[in-house]
Amino acid sequence: MTASLRDLGSSLRRLAGSGVGVVRVLDRHGFGTVESGQMVVGTAAGESAGVLYRGALDDSALPLVAASADGPQTREAHVAESAAIDAGLACAGGATLLGHPLPVGHAEVLGAALENGEPAALVSTADGATAIVLTGPELTTVTGALGSDALDESAATAARTLLRRGATVTEQIPTEAGDLLLDLWVPVPSVLVVGAGAIGDALAAQAALLGWTSRSESDLDATVAAVEAFTAADVLVLLDHDPAFDAALLAGLRHGRGFLGALGSRRTQAARRERLLASGVTEEELAAVHGPVGLDIGARTPAETAVSIVAQVVAARAGRGGTALAASPGRIGA
């Protein structure tokens, strides 16, 4: 989950009690790129946050978001070639923007999910008259209703199906009762590698291959500060065996967010375990630390070790145990 989406979630929660409107892209042509999952939120008083197509649509989106706090409406927006290029887009384009109110409960739940780096979906009728929010790792928590059980089921099924693709997306979903507009936000893991060496380099390369972000850190205070700011999408891989870095694991356990992994031999893990227990961590809390981190795939080289680590992260995010597909009774790819 990018920092901008986290900021958007924070703004949405802050503005929720003031009567919030949202503006989303109902349809588009041109621009030379697809910018999925973008949204502007705001109040009738003119306060706003978020961006559509790198700000090229501000002239239409900002007045619309203020007006949409009171009721749904659509607006056509067009961007000339020069303005599009100035904004960093490839070419001119146009969009149909949908603005609609977002009830307080919807705004608070969606804002919290975006801020905490959790999967979330906002689904509305194409006219913006009704909307629901789906949140949670499998989008099983539903806030609101679209007006009929059939529409709610169509929205939930579409969102959960798209979630399995693992990418943020904006789509129109056709149903017998009319089109739905679905914005799905799937957080992108961000890996914090603490410690240097070949495994750290391999982890950075593997993260990049998956479209994840990564960074390396060696300073204790900076590491703890980073972990304290973790969302559910963030990953700690502790390579440094210095006992001082137990503080990073303690910070992660206190906040209860993100994936906490630590490399090391059985002896190193046992010593770390005793130190954490002595510091007041319970057995139940300690189970959240993946150590030694990685799945048992027989990894030997740094590159293979990196594969085993990211594989465990993928499995943990999906609620899977990392068993062989042939031995799993579940649906493949689900």
C-alpha positions as a printed NumPy array, in Angstrom:
array([[  0.   ,   0.   ,   0.   ],
       [  1.533,   3.289,  -1.082],
       [  2.032,   6.16 ,   1.337],
       [ -0.477,   8.224,  -0.67 ],
       [ -3.221,   5.65 ,  -0.071],
       [ -2.375,   5.527,   3.606],
       [ -2.66 ,   9.302,   3.731],
       [ -5.966,   9.101,   1.875],
       [ -7.265,   6.61 ,   4.426],
       [ -6.213,   8.853,   7.284],
       [ -7.946,  11.843,   5.656],
       [-11.088,   9.818,   5.041],
       [-11.297,   8.836,   8.714],
       [-10.666,  12.398,   9.829],
       [-13.348,  13.843,   7.551],
       [-15.908,  11.083,   8.112],
       [-17.964,  12.984,  10.65 ],
       [-18.213,  16.098,   8.472],
       [-20.251,  14.552,   5.663],
       [-17.951,  13.069,   3.058],
       [-18.272,  12.885,  -0.702],
       [-16.052,  10.787,  -2.952],
       [-15.205,  11.105,  -6.628],
       [-14.196,   8.054,  -8.654],
       [-13.548,   7.315, -12.321],
       [-16.636,   5.729, -13.836],
       [-15.245,   5.608, -17.372],
       [-12.212,   6.939, -19.244],
       [-10.615,   7.241, -22.65 ],
       [ -7.131,   8.375, -23.626],
       [ -4.413,   9.51 , -21.186],
       [ -2.162,   6.672, -22.411],
       [ -2.364,   4.926, -19.044],
       [ -4.842,   3.365, -16.668],
       [ -4.693,   4.716, -13.121],
       [ -6.686,   2.217, -11.048],
       [ -7.996,   2.7  ,  -7.542],
       [ -7.77 ,   6.482,  -7.524],
       [-10.224,   8.536,  -5.531],
       [-10.764,  12.05 ,  -4.248],
       [-12.556,  12.551,  -0.935],
       [-13.846,  15.81 ,   0.45 ],
       [-16.493,  17.808,   2.268],
       [-19.038,  20.412,   1.249],
       [-16.832,  22.996,   2.979],
       [-14.111,  22.405,   0.378],
       [-11.613,  20.278,   2.273],
       [-10.295,  17.456,   0.1  ],
       [ -7.65 ,  14.76 ,  -0.252],
       [ -6.591,  12.318,  -2.945],
       [ -5.867,  12.61 ,  -6.64 ],
       [ -7.206,  11.479, -10.021],
       [ -4.846,  11.088, -12.952],
       [ -1.99 ,  12.977, -11.315],
       [ -4.109,  16.056, -10.691],
       [ -5.044,  16.593, -14.333],
       [ -8.733,  16.266, -13.431],
       [ -8.681,  18.638, -10.45 ],
       [-10.704,  21.341, -12.209],
       [-13.628,  18.922, -12.429],
       [-12.979,  16.589,  -9.499],
       [-12.623,  19.129,  -6.697],
       [-15.909,  21.005,  -7.295],
       [-17.632,  17.67 ,  -7.816],
       [-16.412,  16.179,  -4.557],
       [-17.718,  19.167,  -2.602],
       [-21.099,  18.904,  -4.309],
       [-21.301,  15.126,  -4.018],
       [-21.283,  15.241,  -0.222],
       [-24.973,  16.176,  -0.566],
       [-25.963,  13.743,  -3.316],
       [-24.715,  11.643,  -6.23 ],
       [-23.975,  13.121,  -9.629],
       [-21.718,  12.586, -12.625],
       [-19.563,  15.018, -14.578],
       [-17.646,  14.826, -17.85 ],
       [-14.022,  15.914, -17.647],
       [-11.644,  16.567, -20.542],
       [ -7.908,  17.197, -20.441],
       [ -6.092,  18.831, -23.356],
       [ -2.808,  17.464, -24.682],
       [ -0.61 ,  20.15 , -23.137],
       [ -2.255,  19.888, -19.706],
       [ -2.029,  16.105, -19.783],
       [  1.675,  16.143, -20.62 ],
       [  2.338,  18.769, -17.94 ],
       [  0.72 ,  16.408, -15.418],
       [  2.945,  13.531, -16.532],
       [  0.367,  11.691, -18.642],
       [  1.149,  10.405, -22.118],
       [ -1.627,  12.176, -23.981],
       [ -4.975,  13.943, -23.783],
       [ -8.038,  12.167, -22.532],
       [-11.418,  12.35 , -20.917],
       [-13.301,  10.735, -18.081],
       [-16.768,  10.36 , -16.681],
       [-16.484,  11.097, -12.978],
       [-18.93 ,   9.736, -10.43 ],
       [-19.374,  11.66 ,  -7.209],
       [-21.491,  10.364,  -4.356],
       [-21.839,  10.629,  -0.577],
       [-20.116,   8.09 ,   1.648],
       [-21.94 ,   7.462,   4.939],
       [-19.963,   7.904,   8.147],
       [-19.708,   4.176,   8.861],
       [-18.546,   3.432,   5.321],
       [-15.957,   6.217,   5.445],
       [-14.555,   5.14 ,   8.799],
       [-14.223,   1.48 ,   7.816],
       [-12.74 ,   2.182,   4.38 ],
       [-10.417,   4.833,   5.783],
       [ -9.111,   2.47 ,   8.457],
       [ -8.432,  -0.282,   5.915],
       [ -6.528,   2.03 ,   3.576],
       [ -4.582,   3.564,   6.443],
       [ -3.638,   0.161,   7.873],
       [ -2.634,  -1.375,   4.552],
       [ -5.439,  -3.933,   4.391],
       [ -7.383,  -5.072,   1.31 ],
       [-10.516,  -3.007,   0.749],
       [-13.178,  -2.502,  -1.897],
       [-15.747,   0.226,  -2.477],
       [-18.637,  -0.881,  -4.687],
       [-21.489,   1.384,  -5.692],
       [-24.289,   1.402,  -8.2  ],
       [-23.241,   3.262, -11.345],
       [-25.426,   6.212, -10.328],
       [-23.87 ,   6.389,  -6.861],
       [-27.201,   5.944,  -5.097],
       [-25.985,   3.14 ,  -2.824],
       [-22.602,   1.714,  -1.868],
       [-20.972,  -1.001,   0.19 ],
       [-17.469,  -1.377,   1.587],
       [-15.721,  -4.745,   1.86 ],
       [-12.643,  -5.108,   4.048],
       [-10.411,  -7.753,   5.592],
       [ -7.835, -10.19 ,   4.147],
       [-10.57 , -12.017,   2.211],
       [-12.985,  -9.039,   1.993],
       [-15.42 , -10.827,   4.268],
       [-16.406,  -7.802,   6.366],
       [-19.243,  -5.961,   4.624],
       [-20.444,  -2.477,   5.562],
       [-23.649,  -1.177,   4.   ],
       [-25.925,  -2.56 ,   1.286],
       [-26.679,  -1.908,  -2.385],
       [-30.434,  -2.324,  -2.143],
       [-30.885,  -6.039,  -2.771],
       [-29.291,  -9.301,  -1.697],
       [-28.564, -10.144,  -5.333],
       [-26.597,  -6.932,  -5.88 ],
       [-24.701,  -7.381,  -2.623],
       [-23.763, -10.921,  -3.627],
       [-22.688,  -9.815,  -7.116],
       [-20.512,  -7.084,  -5.638],
       [-18.892,  -9.368,  -3.067],
       [-18.242, -12.138,  -5.584],
       [-16.686,  -9.752,  -8.093],
       [-14.46 ,  -8.096,  -5.473],
       [-13.235, -11.393,  -4.031],
       [-12.556, -12.804,  -7.486],
       [-10.501,  -9.753,  -8.426],
       [ -8.683,  -9.926,  -5.093],
       [ -7.157, -13.246,  -6.155],
       [ -5.371, -11.431,  -8.983],
       [ -3.489,  -9.505,  -6.339],
       [ -3.713,  -6.07 ,  -7.964],
       [ -5.514,  -2.794,  -7.349],
       [ -8.205,  -2.327,  -9.98 ],
       [-11.158,  -0.179, -11.029],
       [-13.857,  -1.97 , -13.01 ],
       [-17.474,  -1.728, -14.018],
       [-19.335,  -4.915, -13.104],
       [-22.46 ,  -5.645, -15.191],
       [-25.44 ,  -7.201, -13.381],
       [-29.06 ,  -7.819, -14.324],
       [-30.031,  -4.879, -12.127],
       [-27.509,  -2.488, -13.679],
       [-23.8  ,  -1.792, -13.659],
       [-21.731,  -1.531, -10.499],
       [-18.548,   0.515, -10.102],
       [-15.897,  -1.344,  -8.136],
       [-12.659,   0.069,  -6.77 ],
       [-10.44 ,  -2.579,  -5.183],
       [ -7.282,  -1.693,  -3.296],
       [ -4.775,  -4.499,  -2.771],
       [ -1.813,  -3.432,  -0.615],
       [  1.63 ,  -4.002,  -2.082],
       [  4.04 ,  -5.501,   0.476],
       [  6.966,  -3.353,   1.515],
       [  9.962,  -5.303,   2.801],
       [ 12.31 ,  -3.888,   5.427],
       [ 15.575,  -5.858,   5.415],
       [ 17.637,  -5.291,   8.538],
       [ 21.249,  -6.28 ,   8.019],
       [ 23.553,  -6.508,   5.029],
       [ 24.786,  -9.323,   2.846],
       [ 23.952, -11.532,  -0.093],
       [ 20.588, -12.637,   1.306],
       [ 19.516,  -9.018,   1.719],
       [ 20.495,  -8.287,  -1.877],
       [ 18.602, -11.378,  -3.07 ],
       [ 15.525, -10.319,  -1.086],
       [ 15.568,  -6.889,  -2.715],
       [ 15.78 ,  -8.497,  -6.151],
       [ 12.985, -10.955,  -5.36 ],
       [ 10.756,  -8.174,  -3.994],
       [ 11.306,  -6.125,  -7.148],
       [ 10.383,  -9.123,  -9.301],
       [  7.061,  -9.368,  -7.45 ],
       [  6.37 ,  -5.661,  -7.753],
       [  6.985,  -5.115,  -4.037],
       [  9.046,  -2.308,  -2.557],
       [ 12.016,  -2.896,  -0.277],
       [ 14.65 ,  -1.047,   1.649],
       [ 17.636,  -1.926,   3.8  ],
       [ 18.363,  -0.617,   7.279],
       [ 21.186,  -1.138,   9.763],
       [ 20.492,   1.516,  12.391],
       [ 18.556,   0.278,  15.432],
       [ 16.549,   3.43 ,  16.121],
       [ 15.573,   3.809,  12.471],
       [ 14.55 ,   0.157,  12.346],
       [ 12.338,   0.411,  15.429],
       [ 10.733,   3.611,  14.138],
       [  9.98 ,   1.939,  10.816],
       [  8.412,  -1.116,  12.458],
       [  6.331,   1.065,  14.764],
       [  4.826,   2.637,  11.619],
       [  4.082,  -0.744,  10.006],
       [  0.77 ,  -1.504,   8.369],
       [ -0.601,  -4.968,   7.686],
       [  1.172,  -4.934,   4.301],
       [  4.665,  -4.396,   5.69 ],
       [  7.317,  -7.077,   6.15 ],
       [ 10.313,  -7.196,   8.484],
       [ 13.131,  -9.599,   7.65 ],
       [ 15.704,  -9.432,  10.434],
       [ 19.078, -10.718,   9.243],
       [ 21.169,  -9.105,  11.986],
       [ 21.611, -11.424,  14.984],
       [ 22.542,  -8.627,  17.408],
       [ 20.261,  -8.989,  20.493],
       [ 19.705,  -5.217,  20.387],
       [ 17.414,  -5.743,  17.38 ],
       [ 14.988,  -7.668,  19.588],
       [ 13.568,  -4.163,  20.076],
       [ 12.296,  -4.225,  16.485],
       [ 10.462,  -7.495,  17.071],
       [  9.022,  -6.143,  20.316],
       [  7.79 ,  -3.048,  18.471],
       [  6.112,  -5.245,  15.869],
       [  4.493,  -7.454,  18.501],
       [  3.189,  -4.429,  20.403],
       [  1.489,  -3.005,  17.328],
       [  0.365,  -6.357,  15.981],
       [  0.725,  -5.322,  12.337],
       [  2.803,  -6.704,   9.522],
       [  4.865,  -9.841,   8.953],
       [  7.746, -10.334,  11.385],
       [ 10.513, -12.67 ,  10.251],
       [ 13.96 , -13.372,  11.645],
       [ 16.763, -15.391,  10.072],
       [ 19.156, -17.52 ,  12.084],
       [ 20.151, -20.997,  13.169],
       [ 18.134, -23.082,  15.616],
       [ 20.545, -21.968,  18.329],
       [ 20.108, -18.294,  17.398],
       [ 16.332, -18.685,  17.355],
       [ 16.316, -20.395,  20.758],
       [ 18.409, -17.633,  22.314],
       [ 16.197, -14.947,  20.772],
       [ 13.112, -16.755,  22.01 ],
       [ 14.383, -16.852,  25.592],
       [ 15.24 , -13.153,  25.502],
       [ 11.785, -12.217,  24.203],
       [ 10.024, -14.373,  26.786],
       [ 12.153, -12.788,  29.514],
       [ 11.102,  -9.349,  28.315],
       [  7.442, -10.216,  28.928],
       [  6.32 , -11.556,  25.554],
       [  3.824, -14.403,  25.896],
       [  4.008, -17.714,  24.069],
       [  0.938, -16.734,  22.076],
       [  2.476, -13.416,  21.028],
       [  5.768, -15.088,  20.154],
       [  3.971, -17.26 ,  17.616],
       [  3.659, -14.14 ,  15.445],
       [  7.438, -14.11 ,  14.915],
       [  8.414, -16.295,  11.967],
       [ 11.789, -17.666,  12.932],
       [ 13.642, -19.088,  11.243],
       [ 11.851, -17.207,   8.491],
       [ 11.04 , -18.969,   5.234],
       [  9.381, -22.145,   3.993],
       [ 11.197, -25.474,   4.043],
       [ 12.016, -25.877,   0.349],
       [ 15.596, -26.999,   0.793],
       [ 17.016, -23.544,   0.061],
       [ 20.809, -23.331,   0.069],
       [ 21.867, -20.26 ,  -1.887],
       [ 20.969, -16.647,  -1.023],
       [ 18.602, -16.516,  -4.012],
       [ 16.843, -19.726,  -2.955],
       [ 16.615, -18.451,   0.621],
       [ 14.989, -15.25 ,  -0.65 ],
       [ 12.449, -17.334,  -2.566],
       [ 11.609, -19.32 ,   0.566],
       [ 11.115, -16.113,   2.57 ],
       [  8.856, -14.319,   0.102],
       [  6.925, -17.567,  -0.407],
       [  6.152, -17.625,   3.311],
       [  5.049, -13.991,   3.179],
       [  2.696, -14.756,   0.28 ],
       [  1.306, -17.787,   2.12 ],
       [  0.811, -15.867,   5.361],
       [ -0.992, -13.022,   3.584],
       [ -3.315, -15.55 ,   1.947],
       [ -3.863, -17.513,   5.157],
       [ -2.206, -20.587,   3.692],
       [  0.25 , -23.017,   5.214],
       [  2.586, -23.22 ,   2.235],
       [  1.956, -26.907,   1.475],
       [  2.389, -28.509,  -1.947],
       [ -0.522, -27.825,  -4.309],
       [ -0.929, -31.545,  -4.915],
       [ -1.457, -32.079,  -1.188],
       [ -3.89 , -29.189,  -0.773],
       [ -7.654, -29.828,  -0.973],
       [ -8.39 , -26.171,  -1.697],
       [ -8.967, -24.463,  -5.01 ],
       [ -5.773, -23.82 ,  -6.984],
       [ -5.117, -20.101,  -7.374],
       [ -7.873, -19.176,  -4.92 ]])
